[in-house]
Amino acid sequence: MPSLPRFRRGNGVAVIELHGSIGTRVRETMYSKLFSEVATNRRYRALLLDIQSPGGSASASEALYLNVAKVAAQKPVVAYIRDMGASGGYYIACGASKVTALPSALVGSIGVIYLRPIMEQLLGRAGIEVSVIKGGRLKDMGGFWRSPTAEESEKFQGLISEIYESFLAVVMAGRDMSDEQARELATGEVFTARRGKEIGLVDELMDFDQSLQLAGQLAGIESGKAKPRWLRPRRTLSERLTGRPAGQAPAVGILGPDLPRLLAGGVFYLDPSALLGNPYD
């Protein structure tokens, strides 16, 4: 009796690009579907994340990190940092099996920042008063119409410290570091990837093609045979017409497209250089 043909596994490596600010350009609700597809589809033997991001929303960064970690629990994941993988961008990379980067890429910026505008003087000059009726002593904590009290500043610092500890825990787990090692690097500063390799933030200095083949080798694909399979979110009609993600306003002033979100206040895993306008958006 003739033997049945053996099932041959493909050489496909899924490639997902995380380019731009997390939470605006890179929206968790859309990218989580892509990660789920990679995790469950046998067509993809591994995942290559192509990252160039200064970070962004803390909650969106955490959600995407968890999605990446779920894929890494089933298939090899390589996070390739092209130009910048900072703050939330690096947070997500910590969910990968390996982190690679170009030698001149910027990595790190491990830290958290809370931003909100204080418009008390501006409102006063314009003759505008804000009437606040509240239930709860601290319900208007963070209001843009006044400066925070000493008690409120202390509470905000406690909140930021708690989120900072979560970032540290992710770095320790993803990079196999001790608490002391992680804290020494978690100053908020960025490093070149060359320096990052020396201090444990990067595994290998590679370009895109080399990172693709590394992902394939980790999945058992013959050296040099890995084939990229790009996965991208579907673009809406408005996105195709404007070239911007839905709901994202055009660049405003020196703060770029994130200005409306920053004016609303929030907690960010974001490299401050992005406040001048993210070149990837």
C-alpha positions in Angstrom: 0.0 0.0 0.0 1.5 3.3 -1.0 2.4 5.7 1.8 0.3 8.8 2.3 2.0 12.1 1.5 3.4 13.8 4.6 2.0 17.2 5.5 4.6 19.9 4.9 4.6 22.9 7.2 5.0 26.3 5.5 7.8 28.7 5.9 5.7 31.8 6.6 6.6 34.3 9.3 3.9 36.8 10.2 5.2 40.4 10.1 3.3 43.1 12.1 4.4 46.7 11.9 4.0 48.8 15.1 4.8 52.2 13.6 3.8 55.4 15.5 2.3 56.4 18.8 0.7 53.6 20.8 -3.0 54.4 21.3 -3.3 56.7 18.3 -1.6 55.4 15.2 -1.3 51.9 16.8 -4.7 51.1 18.3 -4.9 48.1 20.5 -8.5 47.1 19.5 -7.3 46.6 15.9 -3.9 45.1 16.5 -5.2 42.6 19.0 -7.1 40.9 16.2 -3.9 40.5 14.2 -2.1 38.9 17.1 -5.0 36.5 17.7 -4.8 35.5 14.0 -1.0 34.8 14.3 -1.5 32.8 17.5 -4.2 30.5 16.0 -3.3 30.2 12.3 -0.9 27.4 11.5 0.1 29.2 8.4 2.4 31.4 10.5 5.3 29.6 12.1 6.6 32.7 14.0 6.0 36.4 14.4 8.3 39.3 13.6 7.3 42.7 15.2 8.7 45.6 13.3 8.8 48.4 15.9 9.4 52.1 15.4 7.6 53.9 18.2 8.2 56.4 21.0 5.5 54.8 23.1 2.2 56.3 24.0 -0.8 55.3 26.1 0.2 53.2 29.2 -3.0 51.1 29.1 -2.8 50.5 25.3 0.9 49.5 25.7 0.1 47.0 28.4 -2.7 45.5 26.4 -0.5 45.0 23.3 2.3 43.6 25.5 -0.1 41.0 26.8 -1.2 40.1 23.2 2.4 39.7 22.2 3.1 37.5 25.3 0.2 35.2 24.3 1.6 34.7 20.9 5.1 34.1 22.4 3.7 31.4 24.6 2.8 29.4 21.4 5.2 30.5 18.7 8.6 32.3 18.6 8.3 36.1 18.5 11.2 38.4 17.5 10.8 42.2 18.2 12.9 44.1 15.7 13.5 47.8 16.6 14.0 49.8 13.4 14.6 53.4 14.5 13.1 53.7 18.0 11.6 51.3 20.5 11.2 53.6 23.5 8.9 53.5 26.5 5.7 51.9 25.5 7.4 50.6 22.3 10.0 48.9 24.4 7.4 47.7 26.9 5.7 45.8 24.0 9.0 44.4 22.8 9.6 42.8 26.3 6.8 40.3 25.4 8.9 38.8 22.6 11.2 35.8 22.7 14.1 37.9 21.3 14.7 41.6 20.8 16.9 42.7 17.9 17.7 46.2 16.6 19.8 48.2 14.2 22.9 49.4 16.1 21.9 53.0 15.9 18.3 52.5 16.9 17.2 54.0 20.2 15.8 51.8 22.9 14.8 52.1 26.6 13.1 55.2 28.0 11.8 52.9 30.7 9.5 55.0 32.8 6.1 56.6 33.1 4.9 60.2 32.8 1.6 61.9 33.7 0.7 65.0 31.7 -2.1 67.4 32.0 -2.4 71.1 31.1 -3.0 73.8 33.8 -5.0 76.6 32.2 -5.7 78.6 35.3 -3.8 81.8 34.2 -5.1 81.5 30.6 -8.7 81.3 31.8 -8.2 84.2 34.1 -6.8 86.4 31.3 -9.8 85.5 29.2 -12.2 86.3 32.0 -13.5 82.7 32.2 -14.5 81.1 35.5 -15.2 77.4 36.0 -18.0 76.4 38.3 -17.4 73.0 40.0 -20.1 71.2 42.0 -18.8 67.8 43.2 -19.6 64.9 45.3 -16.4 63.5 46.6 -13.6 65.6 48.1 -11.1 64.7 45.3 -13.5 64.4 42.4 -12.0 67.3 40.6 -8.4 66.2 41.1 -6.7 66.8 37.8 -9.0 69.5 36.6 -7.3 71.8 34.1 -8.8 74.9 35.6 -6.5 75.0 38.7 -3.2 73.8 40.0 -3.1 70.6 42.1 -2.9 70.8 45.9 0.0 69.3 47.8 -2.3 66.3 48.7 -3.3 65.8 45.1 0.3 65.9 43.9 1.2 63.3 46.4 -1.6 61.0 45.3 -0.7 61.5 41.7 2.9 60.5 42.5 1.7 57.4 44.2 -0.4 56.5 41.2 2.6 57.0 38.8 4.9 55.0 41.2 2.5 52.1 41.1 2.4 52.1 37.2 6.2 52.5 37.1 6.5 49.3 39.2 4.4 47.5 36.6 6.8 48.6 33.9 9.8 47.4 35.9 8.1 44.0 36.5 7.6 43.6 32.7 11.3 44.4 32.0 12.5 42.0 34.7 10.4 39.2 33.3 11.0 39.8 29.7 14.8 40.5 30.0 15.5 38.1 32.8 16.8 40.9 35.0 17.0 41.3 38.8 15.1 44.1 40.4 18.4 45.9 41.0 19.5 45.6 37.4 16.1 46.8 36.0 16.0 49.8 38.4 19.5 50.9 37.3 18.3 51.1 33.7 14.8 52.5 34.4 15.8 56.1 34.6 13.7 57.2 31.6 16.7 57.7 29.4 17.2 56.2 26.0 20.2 54.1 24.8 21.6 53.2 21.4 20.9 49.5 20.6 24.6 48.9 20.6 24.7 50.0 24.2 21.4 48.3 24.8 23.0 45.0 23.9 25.8 45.5 26.4 23.3 46.2 29.3 20.8 43.5 28.4 18.0 45.4 26.7 18.7 43.9 23.2 19.7 40.4 22.3 21.2 40.9 18.8 22.2 43.7 16.5 20.5 42.9 13.2 18.6 44.4 10.2 15.1 43.4 9.2 16.0 40.5 7.0 18.3 39.0 9.6 15.6 39.3 12.2 13.1 37.6 9.9 15.5 34.7 9.4 16.1 34.5 13.2 12.4 34.2 13.8 12.3 31.4 11.2 15.2 29.6 12.8 13.6 29.7 16.2 10.5 28.1 14.6 12.5 25.4 13.0 12.5 26.8 9.5 15.6 26.0 7.4 18.2 28.8 7.5 17.4 31.5 4.9 14.1 30.0 4.0 11.7 32.1 6.1 9.1 34.0 4.1 7.5 37.2 5.4 3.7 37.4 5.5 2.6 41.0 6.3 -0.5 41.5 8.4 -2.0 45.0 8.7 -5.2 46.4 10.1 -7.9 47.1 7.6 -8.1 50.8 6.8 -11.4 52.6 6.8 -12.6 54.9 4.0 -11.7 58.0 6.0 -8.2 56.7 6.7 -7.6 56.0 3.0 -8.8 59.5 2.1 -6.9 61.4 4.9 -3.9 59.1 5.5 -4.6 59.3 9.2 -6.2 56.8 11.6 -9.8 57.4 12.3 -10.3 60.0 15.1 -6.8 61.3 14.9 -6.7 65.1 14.3 -4.1 66.8 12.1 -0.9 68.0 13.7 -1.4 71.0 15.9 1.4 73.3 16.9 4.6 71.9 18.3 2.9 69.0 20.0 1.9 67.2 16.8 -1.0 64.9 16.4 -1.1 63.8 20.1 -2.1 67.4 21.2 -5.8 66.7 21.8 -5.0 63.6 23.8 -2.3 65.3 25.8 -4.6 68.3 26.6 -7.1 65.8 28.1 -4.4 64.5 30.4 -3.3 61.0 31.0 -0.7 58.4 31.9 1.8 57.6 29.2 4.7 55.3 28.5 6.1 57.9 26.2 9.5 59.3 25.3 9.2 63.1 25.8 10.9 63.8 22.4 7.6 62.7 20.8 5.9 65.8 22.2 7.5 67.8 19.4 5.7 65.6 16.8 6.1 61.9 16.2 8.0 61.4 12.8 6.3 58.0 12.4 2.8 59.3 12.5 
